[in-house]
Amino acid sequence: MEHLSLTFGAISGCHAWGKSSEAALSELVYVFEMIQEEYQDRGETLPEDTD
């Protein structure tokens, strides 16, 4: 069984995998949203190249 791994390079630790490109992308969006919340909770801004 193959899996696809995706990484959002601008944010360390923002990566996900799935059994299809759609599943991996959906998971990556979820991970990004969690990290975005963590940044907001700490009063920090995301790196500039995340727009």
N, CA, C and O atoms as a Tripos MOL2 file, in Angstrom:
@<TRIPOS>MOLECULE
protein
  204   203    51     0     0
PROTEIN
NO_CHARGES

@<TRIPOS>ATOM
      1 N           0.8390   -1.1670    0.0000 N.3       1 MET1
      2 CA          0.0000    0.0000    0.0000 C.3       1 MET1
      3 C           0.8950    1.2450    0.0000 C.2       1 MET1
      4 O           1.8350    1.3410    0.7900 O.2       1 MET1
      5 N           0.6020    2.1740   -0.8730 N.am      2 GLU2
      6 CA          1.3810    3.3960   -0.9650 C.3       2 GLU2
      7 C           0.7240    4.5090   -0.1610 C.2       2 GLU2
      8 O          -0.4940    4.5340    0.0130 O.2       2 GLU2
      9 N           1.5490    5.4240    0.3250 N.am      3 HIS3
     10 CA          1.0840    6.6080    1.0370 C.3       3 HIS3
     11 C           1.7830    7.8180    0.4540 C.2       3 HIS3
     12 O           2.9050    7.7190   -0.0420 O.2       3 HIS3
     13 N           1.1280    8.9440    0.5130 N.am      4 LEU4
     14 CA          1.6810   10.1950    0.0300 C.3       4 LEU4
     15 C           1.9680   11.0710    1.2380 C.2       4 LEU4
     16 O           1.1280   11.2110    2.1270 O.2       4 LEU4
     17 N           3.1590   11.6600    1.2670 N.am      5 SER5
     18 CA          3.5510   12.5490    2.3480 C.3       5 SER5
     19 C           3.6590   13.9680    1.8120 C.2       5 SER5
     20 O           4.2580   14.1950    0.7610 O.2       5 SER5
     21 N           3.0750   14.9310    2.5390 N.am      6 LEU6
     22 CA          3.1400   16.3450    2.1620 C.3       6 LEU6
     23 C           3.7380   17.1360    3.3160 C.2       6 LEU6
     24 O           3.5280   16.8140    4.4850 O.2       6 LEU6
     25 N           4.4890   18.1810    2.9640 N.am      7 THR7
     26 CA          5.1150   19.0520    3.9560 C.3       7 THR7
     27 C           4.8510   20.4910    3.5990 C.2       7 THR7
     28 O           4.9340   20.8770    2.4330 O.2       7 THR7
     29 N           4.5290   21.2940    4.6110 N.am      8 PHE8
     30 CA          4.4070   22.7320    4.4320 C.3       8 PHE8
     31 C           5.7260   23.3070    4.9360 C.2       8 PHE8
     32 O           5.8900   23.5420    6.1340 O.2       8 PHE8
     33 N           6.6580   23.5310    4.0250 N.am      9 GLY9
     34 CA          8.0350   23.8550    4.3610 C.3       9 GLY9
     35 C           8.2450   25.1060    5.1870 C.2       9 GLY9
     36 O           9.2440   25.1990    5.9000 O.2       9 GLY9
     37 N           7.3480   26.0680    5.1200 N.am     10 ALA10
     38 CA          7.5370   27.3280    5.8420 C.3      10 ALA10
     39 C           7.3710   27.1590    7.3520 C.2      10 ALA10
     40 O           7.8180   28.0050    8.1270 O.2      10 ALA10
     41 N           6.7310   26.0690    7.7670 N.am     11 ILE11
     42 CA          6.4790   25.8480    9.1880 C.3      11 ILE11
     43 C           7.0410   24.4830    9.5810 C.2      11 ILE11
     44 O           6.5870   23.4460    9.0980 O.2      11 ILE11
     45 N           8.0190   24.5050   10.4520 N.am     12 SER12
     46 CA          8.6180   23.2640   10.9190 C.3      12 SER12
     47 C           7.5560   22.3910   11.5790 C.2      12 SER12
     48 O           6.7680   22.8780   12.3900 O.2      12 SER12
     49 N           7.5320   21.1340   11.2450 N.am     13 GLY13
     50 CA          6.5830   20.2020   11.8470 C.3      13 GLY13
     51 C           5.2260   20.1500   11.1810 C.2      13 GLY13
     52 O           4.3590   19.3920   11.6160 O.2      13 GLY13
     53 N           5.0180   20.9310   10.1410 N.am     14 CYS14
     54 CA          3.7190   20.9220    9.4610 C.3      14 CYS14
     55 C           3.8010   19.9560    8.2880 C.2      14 CYS14
     56 O           4.1550   20.3410    7.1740 O.2      14 CYS14
     57 N           3.4710   18.7060    8.5510 N.am     15 HIS15
     58 CA          3.4760   17.6840    7.5160 C.3      15 HIS15
     59 C           2.3730   16.6760    7.7920 C.2      15 HIS15
     60 O           1.8950   16.5470    8.9190 O.2      15 HIS15
     61 N           1.9850   15.9760    6.7610 N.am     16 ALA16
     62 CA          0.8980   15.0070    6.8770 C.3      16 ALA16
     63 C           1.0560   13.9470    5.8020 C.2      16 ALA16
     64 O           1.8240   14.1200    4.8560 O.2      16 ALA16
     65 N           0.3320   12.8610    5.9500 N.am     17 TRP17
     66 CA          0.3390   11.8120    4.9320 C.3      17 TRP17
     67 C          -1.0650   11.2590    4.7800 C.2      17 TRP17
     68 O          -1.9190   11.4170    5.6530 O.2      17 TRP17
     69 N          -1.2760   10.6170    3.6650 N.am     18 GLY18
     70 CA         -2.5650    9.9910    3.3990 C.3      18 GLY18
     71 C          -2.4310    8.9290    2.3330 C.2      18 GLY18
     72 O          -1.3880    8.8080    1.6910 O.2      18 GLY18
     73 N          -3.4810    8.1640    2.1450 N.am     19 LYS19
     74 CA         -3.4830    7.0930    1.1500 C.3      19 LYS19
     75 C          -3.7090    7.6270   -0.2550 C.2      19 LYS19
     76 O          -3.5260    6.8990   -1.2310 O.2      19 LYS19
     77 N          -4.1050    8.8920   -0.3690 N.am     20 SER20
     78 CA         -4.2850    9.5350   -1.6670 C.3      20 SER20
     79 C          -3.8510   10.9890   -1.5240 C.2      20 SER20
     80 O          -3.6620   11.4800   -0.4110 O.2      20 SER20
     81 N          -3.6930   11.6720   -2.6480 N.am     21 SER21
     82 CA         -3.3000   13.0760   -2.5860 C.3      21 SER21
     83 C          -4.3760   13.9050   -1.8960 C.2      21 SER21
     84 O          -4.0620   14.8460   -1.1670 O.2      21 SER21
     85 N          -5.6410   13.5630   -2.1200 N.am     22 GLU22
     86 CA         -6.7310   14.2930   -1.4820 C.3      22 GLU22
     87 C          -6.7110   14.0990    0.0320 C.2      22 GLU22
     88 O          -6.9010   15.0560    0.7820 O.2      22 GLU22
     89 N          -6.4820   12.8740    0.4820 N.am     23 ALA23
     90 CA         -6.4450   12.5960    1.9180 C.3      23 ALA23
     91 C          -5.2520   13.2970    2.5700 C.2      23 ALA23
     92 O          -5.3850   13.8610    3.6560 O.2      23 ALA23
     93 N          -4.1010   13.2650    1.9230 N.am     24 ALA24
     94 CA         -2.9140   13.9200    2.4720 C.3      24 ALA24
     95 C          -3.1110   15.4300    2.5350 C.2      24 ALA24
     96 O          -2.7420   16.0590    3.5280 O.2      24 ALA24
     97 N          -3.6820   16.0160    1.4970 N.am     25 LEU25
     98 CA         -3.9150   17.4570    1.4860 C.3      25 LEU25
     99 C          -4.9220   17.8530    2.5670 C.2      25 LEU25
    100 O          -4.7310   18.8600    3.2490 O.2      25 LEU25
    101 N          -5.9750   17.0830    2.7270 N.am     26 SER26
    102 CA         -6.9660   17.3560    3.7600 C.3      26 SER26
    103 C          -6.3180   17.3150    5.1410 C.2      26 SER26
    104 O          -6.5830   18.1810    5.9750 O.2      26 SER26
    105 N          -5.4900   16.3390    5.3810 N.am     27 GLU27
    106 CA         -4.7960   16.2180    6.6640 C.3      27 GLU27
    107 C          -3.8220   17.3720    6.8660 C.2      27 GLU27
    108 O          -3.6980   17.8840    7.9780 O.2      27 GLU27
    109 N          -3.1280   17.7920    5.8050 N.am     28 LEU28
    110 CA         -2.1830   18.9040    5.8990 C.3      28 LEU28
    111 C          -2.9070   20.1990    6.2610 C.2      28 LEU28
    112 O          -2.4010   20.9850    7.0620 O.2      28 LEU28
    113 N          -4.0720   20.4250    5.6860 N.am     29 VAL29
    114 CA         -4.8670   21.6130    6.0200 C.3      29 VAL29
    115 C          -5.2490   21.5670    7.4990 C.2      29 VAL29
    116 O          -5.1710   22.5800    8.1930 O.2      29 VAL29
    117 N          -5.6570   20.4060    7.9750 N.am     30 TYR30
    118 CA         -6.0150   20.2420    9.3860 C.3      30 TYR30
    119 C          -4.8250   20.5470   10.3000 C.2      30 TYR30
    120 O          -4.9670   21.2720   11.2850 O.2      30 TYR30
    121 N          -3.6540   19.9950    9.9730 N.am     31 VAL31
    122 CA         -2.4430   20.2370   10.7680 C.3      31 VAL31
    123 C          -2.0890   21.7230   10.7490 C.2      31 VAL31
    124 O          -1.7530   22.2930   11.7870 O.2      31 VAL31
    125 N          -2.1630   22.3530    9.5750 N.am     32 PHE32
    126 CA         -1.8600   23.7780    9.4690 C.3      32 PHE32
    127 C          -2.7980   24.5950   10.3610 C.2      32 PHE32
    128 O          -2.3500   25.5160   11.0440 O.2      32 PHE32
    129 N          -4.0680   24.2730   10.3610 N.am     33 GLU33
    130 CA         -5.0290   25.0180   11.1800 C.3      33 GLU33
    131 C          -4.7260   24.8710   12.6680 C.2      33 GLU33
    132 O          -4.8660   25.8280   13.4290 O.2      33 GLU33
    133 N          -4.3100   23.6690   13.0860 N.am     34 MET34
    134 CA         -3.9340   23.4740   14.4900 C.3      34 MET34
    135 C          -2.7060   24.3150   14.8390 C.2      34 MET34
    136 O          -2.6720   24.9560   15.8900 O.2      34 MET34
    137 N          -1.7150   24.3160   13.9780 N.am     35 ILE35
    138 CA         -0.5050   25.0950   14.2230 C.3      35 ILE35
    139 C          -0.8270   26.5810   14.2270 C.2      35 ILE35
    140 O          -0.2960   27.3280   15.0490 O.2      35 ILE35
    141 N          -1.6880   27.0170   13.3200 N.am     36 GLN36
    142 CA         -2.0960   28.4210   13.2610 C.3      36 GLN36
    143 C          -2.7470   28.8410   14.5890 C.2      36 GLN36
    144 O          -2.4780   29.9320   15.0920 O.2      36 GLN36
    145 N          -3.5880   27.9910   15.1460 N.am     37 GLU37
    146 CA         -4.2180   28.2780   16.4390 C.3      37 GLU37
    147 C          -3.1750   28.3910   17.5470 C.2      37 GLU37
    148 O          -3.2590   29.2730   18.4020 O.2      37 GLU37
    149 N          -2.1920   27.4900   17.5250 N.am     38 GLU38
    150 CA         -1.1360   27.5280   18.5380 C.3      38 GLU38
    151 C          -0.3660   28.8400   18.4630 C.2      38 GLU38
    152 O          -0.0610   29.4390   19.4950 O.2      38 GLU38
    153 N          -0.0550   29.2870   17.2660 N.am     39 TYR39
    154 CA          0.6370   30.5700   17.0890 C.3      39 TYR39
    155 C          -0.2200   31.7000   17.6490 C.2      39 TYR39
    156 O           0.2880   32.5590   18.3700 O.2      39 TYR39
    157 N          -1.5010   31.7100   17.3300 N.am     40 GLN40
    158 CA         -2.3990   32.7580   17.8070 C.3      40 GLN40
    159 C          -2.5100   32.7470   19.3250 C.2      40 GLN40
    160 O          -2.5090   33.8040   19.9560 O.2      40 GLN40
    161 N          -2.6070   31.5560   19.9150 N.am     41 ASP41
    162 CA         -2.7040   31.4390   21.3730 C.3      41 ASP41
    163 C          -1.4660   32.0160   22.0610 C.2      41 ASP41
    164 O          -1.5600   32.5540   23.1640 O.2      41 ASP41
    165 N          -0.3180   31.9050   21.4170 N.am     42 ARG42
    166 CA          0.9260   32.4330   21.9770 C.3      42 ARG42
    167 C           1.1600   33.8870   21.5920 C.2      42 ARG42
    168 O           2.1480   34.4840   22.0200 O.2      42 ARG42
    169 N           0.2750   34.4640   20.7940 N.am     43 GLY43
    170 CA          0.4270   35.8490   20.3680 C.3      43 GLY43
    171 C           1.5050   36.0350   19.3160 C.2      43 GLY43
    172 O           2.0380   37.1330   19.1590 O.2      43 GLY43
    173 N           1.8280   34.9780   18.6000 N.am     44 GLU44
    174 CA          2.8600   35.0160   17.5630 C.3      44 GLU44
    175 C           2.2080   35.0520   16.1870 C.2      44 GLU44
    176 O           1.0470   34.6750   16.0280 O.2      44 GLU44
    177 N           2.9620   35.5070   15.2030 N.am     45 THR45
    178 CA          2.4830   35.4940   13.8220 C.3      45 THR45
    179 C           3.1900   34.3800   13.0620 C.2      45 THR45
    180 O           4.3210   34.0080   13.3760 O.2      45 THR45
    181 N           2.5030   33.8640   12.0670 N.am     46 LEU46
    182 CA          3.0900   32.8210   11.2290 C.3      46 LEU46
    183 C           4.2030   33.4230   10.3890 C.2      46 LEU46
    184 O           4.2120   34.6320   10.1590 O.2      46 LEU46
    185 N           5.1490   32.5980    9.9240 N.am     47 PRO47
    186 CA          6.1810   33.1050    9.0140 C.3      47 PRO47
    187 C           5.5490   33.7920    7.8110 C.2      47 PRO47
    188 O           4.4640   33.4120    7.3720 O.2      47 PRO47
    189 N           6.2250   34.7970    7.2810 N.am     48 GLU48
    190 CA          5.6670   35.6030    6.1910 C.3      48 GLU48
    191 C           5.2920   34.7940    4.9540 C.2      48 GLU48
    192 O           4.3200   35.1330    4.2790 O.2      48 GLU48
    193 N           6.0250   33.7500    4.6450 N.am     49 ASP49
    194 CA          5.7690   33.0170    3.4070 C.3      49 ASP49
    195 C           4.6980   31.9390    3.5510 C.2      49 ASP49
    196 O           4.6920   30.9720    2.7890 O.2      49 ASP49
    197 N           3.7860   32.0940    4.5220 N.am     50 THR50
    198 CA          2.6860   31.1320    4.6830 C.3      50 THR50
    199 C           1.4090   31.6120    4.0410 C.2      50 THR50
    200 O           0.4210   30.8780    4.0400 O.2      50 THR50
    201 N           1.3840   32.8130    3.4920 N.am     51 ASP51
    202 CA          0.1670   33.3420    2.8550 C.3      51 ASP51
    203 C          -0.1470   32.6390    1.5730 C.2      51 ASP51
    204 O          -1.1370   32.9650    0.9170 O.2      51 ASP51
@<TRIPOS>BOND
     1     1     2 1
     2     2     3 1
     3     3     4 2
     4     3     5 am
     5     5     6 1
     6     6     7 1
     7     7     8 2
     8     7     9 am
     9     9    10 1
    10    10    11 1
    11    11    12 2
    12    11    13 am
    13    13    14 1
    14    14    15 1
    15    15    16 2
    16    15    17 am
    17    17    18 1
    18    18    19 1
    19    19    20 2
    20    19    21 am
    21    21    22 1
    22    22    23 1
    23    23    24 2
    24    23    25 am
    25    25    26 1
    26    26    27 1
    27    27    28 2
    28    27    29 am
    29    29    30 1
    30    30    31 1
    31    31    32 2
    32    31    33 am
    33    33    34 1
    34    34    35 1
    35    35    36 2
    36    35    37 am
    37    37    38 1
    38    38    39 1
    39    39    40 2
    40    39    41 am
    41    41    42 1
    42    42    43 1
    43    43    44 2
    44    43    45 am
    45    45    46 1
    46    46    47 1
    47    47    48 2
    48    47    49 am
    49    49    50 1
    50    50    51 1
    51    51    52 2
    52    51    53 am
    53    53    54 1
    54    54    55 1
    55    55    56 2
    56    55    57 am
    57    57    58 1
    58    58    59 1
    59    59    60 2
    60    59    61 am
    61    61    62 1
    62    62    63 1
    63    63    64 2
    64    63    65 am
    65    65    66 1
    66    66    67 1
    67    67    68 2
    68    67    69 am
    69    69    70 1
    70    70    71 1
    71    71    72 2
    72    71    73 am
    73    73    74 1
    74    74    75 1
    75    75    76 2
    76    75    77 am
    77    77    78 1
    78    78    79 1
    79    79    80 2
    80    79    81 am
    81    81    82 1
    82    82    83 1
    83    83    84 2
    84    83    85 am
    85    85    86 1
    86    86    87 1
    87    87    88 2
    88    87    89 am
    89    89    90 1
    90    90    91 1
    91    91    92 2
    92    91    93 am
    93    93    94 1
    94    94    95 1
    95    95    96 2
    96    95    97 am
    97    97    98 1
    98    98    99 1
    99    99   100 2
   100    99   101 am
   101   101   102 1
   102   102   103 1
   103   103   104 2
   104   103   105 am
   105   105   106 1
   106   106   107 1
   107   107   108 2
   108   107   109 am
   109   109   110 1
   110   110   111 1
   111   111   112 2
   112   111   113 am
   113   113   114 1
   114   114   115 1
   115   115   116 2
   116   115   117 am
   117   117   118 1
   118   118   119 1
   119   119   120 2
   120   119   121 am
   121   121   122 1
   122   122   123 1
   123   123   124 2
   124   123   125 am
   125   125   126 1
   126   126   127 1
   127   127   128 2
   128   127   129 am
   129   129   130 1
   130   130   131 1
   131   131   132 2
   132   131   133 am
   133   133   134 1
   134   134   135 1
   135   135   136 2
   136   135   137 am
   137   137   138 1
   138   138   139 1
   139   139   140 2
   140   139   141 am
   141   141   142 1
   142   142   143 1
   143   143   144 2
   144   143   145 am
   145   145   146 1
   146   146   147 1
   147   147   148 2
   148   147   149 am
   149   149   150 1
   150   150   151 1
   151   151   152 2
   152   151   153 am
   153   153   154 1
   154   154   155 1
   155   155   156 2
   156   155   157 am
   157   157   158 1
   158   158   159 1
   159   159   160 2
   160   159   161 am
   161   161   162 1
   162   162   163 1
   163   163   164 2
   164   163   165 am
   165   165   166 1
   166   166   167 1
   167   167   168 2
   168   167   169 am
   169   169   170 1
   170   170   171 1
   171   171   172 2
   172   171   173 am
   173   173   174 1
   174   174   175 1
   175   175   176 2
   176   175   177 am
   177   177   178 1
   178   178   179 1
   179   179   180 2
   180   179   181 am
   181   181   182 1
   182   182   183 1
   183   183   184 2
   184   183   185 am
   185   185   186 1
   186   186   187 1
   187   187   188 2
   188   187   189 am
   189   189   190 1
   190   190   191 1
   191   191   192 2
   192   191   193 am
   193   193   194 1
   194   194   195 1
   195   195   196 2
   196   195   197 am
   197   197   198 1
   198   198   199 1
   199   199   200 2
   200   199   201 am
   201   201   202 1
   202   202   203 1
   203   203   204 2
@<TRIPOS>SUBSTRUCTURE
     1 MET1         2 RESIDUE 1 A MET
     2 GLU2         6 RESIDUE 1 A GLU
     3 HIS3        10 RESIDUE 1 A HIS
     4 LEU4        14 RESIDUE 1 A LEU
     5 SER5        18 RESIDUE 1 A SER
     6 LEU6        22 RESIDUE 1 A LEU
     7 THR7        26 RESIDUE 1 A THR
     8 PHE8        30 RESIDUE 1 A PHE
     9 GLY9        34 RESIDUE 1 A GLY
    10 ALA10       38 RESIDUE 1 A ALA
    11 ILE11       42 RESIDUE 1 A ILE
    12 SER12       46 RESIDUE 1 A SER
    13 GLY13       50 RESIDUE 1 A GLY
    14 CYS14       54 RESIDUE 1 A CYS
    15 HIS15       58 RESIDUE 1 A HIS
    16 ALA16       62 RESIDUE 1 A ALA
    17 TRP17       66 RESIDUE 1 A TRP
    18 GLY18       70 RESIDUE 1 A GLY
    19 LYS19       74 RESIDUE 1 A LYS
    20 SER20       78 RESIDUE 1 A SER
    21 SER21       82 RESIDUE 1 A SER
    22 GLU22       86 RESIDUE 1 A GLU
    23 ALA23       90 RESIDUE 1 A ALA
    24 ALA24       94 RESIDUE 1 A ALA
    25 LEU25       98 RESIDUE 1 A LEU
    26 SER26      102 RESIDUE 1 A SER
    27 GLU27      106 RESIDUE 1 A GLU
    28 LEU28      110 RESIDUE 1 A LEU
    29 VAL29      114 RESIDUE 1 A VAL
    30 TYR30      118 RESIDUE 1 A TYR
    31 VAL31      122 RESIDUE 1 A VAL
    32 PHE32      126 RESIDUE 1 A PHE
    33 GLU33      130 RESIDUE 1 A GLU
    34 MET34      134 RESIDUE 1 A MET
    35 ILE35      138 RESIDUE 1 A ILE
    36 GLN36      142 RESIDUE 1 A GLN
    37 GLU37      146 RESIDUE 1 A GLU
    38 GLU38      150 RESIDUE 1 A GLU
    39 TYR39      154 RESIDUE 1 A TYR
    40 GLN40      158 RESIDUE 1 A GLN
    41 ASP41      162 RESIDUE 1 A ASP
    42 ARG42      166 RESIDUE 1 A ARG
    43 GLY43      170 RESIDUE 1 A GLY
    44 GLU44      174 RESIDUE 1 A GLU
    45 THR45      178 RESIDUE 1 A THR
    46 LEU46      182 RESIDUE 1 A LEU
    47 PRO47      186 RESIDUE 1 A PRO
    48 GLU48      190 RESIDUE 1 A GLU
    49 ASP49      194 RESIDUE 1 A ASP
    50 THR50      198 RESIDUE 1 A THR
    51 ASP51      202 RESIDUE 1 A ASP
